[in-house]
């Protein structure tokens, strides 16, 4: 019985860590790829309007998210990822 309780607690902690892990990895990728200050990378920040990304930068960001999180983001969904928060929300919902 102790093993089951331990596994439930462990799974909960891994899920919690996974969520914050995703956000932190997304922020790190954005800082690295766009060369912006970490303080500018807020959930509301638009890649193009606030962080200075051009269309090529946004494509490269999506490709980097796909590589980091081992998933494929369809073009129609990628077009809807315009802010840091949208990227985090999408990846939290779809990353394995």
C-alpha positions, 0 to 999 in steps of 0.5 A, spaced: 500 500 500 505 504 501 508 503 494 501 505 491 501 512 495 508 513 493 507 512 486 501 517 486 505 522 490 511 522 485 506 522 479 503 528 482 510 532 483 512 530 476 506 533 473 507 539 477 514 539 475 513 538 468 508 544 467 513 549 470 519 545 467 515 547 460 514 554 462 521 555 464 524 551 457 519 555 453 522 562 456 529 559 455 528 558 448 525 564 447 531 568 450 536 564 446 533 564 440 531 572 440 536 574 444 531 578 449 532 579 456 529 574 461 524 579 464 521 581 457 519 574 456 512 574 460 506 570 458 502 576 455 509 578 451 507 578 443 513 574 439 513 580 434 510 586 437 514 585 444 520 581 443 522 583 436 521 577 432 520 577 425 516 571 421 523 567 420 524 568 427 517 565 429 518 559 425 524 558 428 521 558 435 516 553 433 521 548 430 525 549 436 519 548 441 517 541 436 525 539 437 525 540 445 518 537 446 518 532 441 512 534 437 509 536 431 505 543 431 501 543 425 501 550 421 494 552 422 495 551 430 502 554 429 499 560 426 495 561 433 501 561 437 503 569 438 505 570 445 509 566 450 503 564 454 500 561 448 506 557 447 506 555 454 499 553 454 499 549 447 505 545 449 503 544 456 496 541 453 500 537 447 507 535 450 508 528 452 
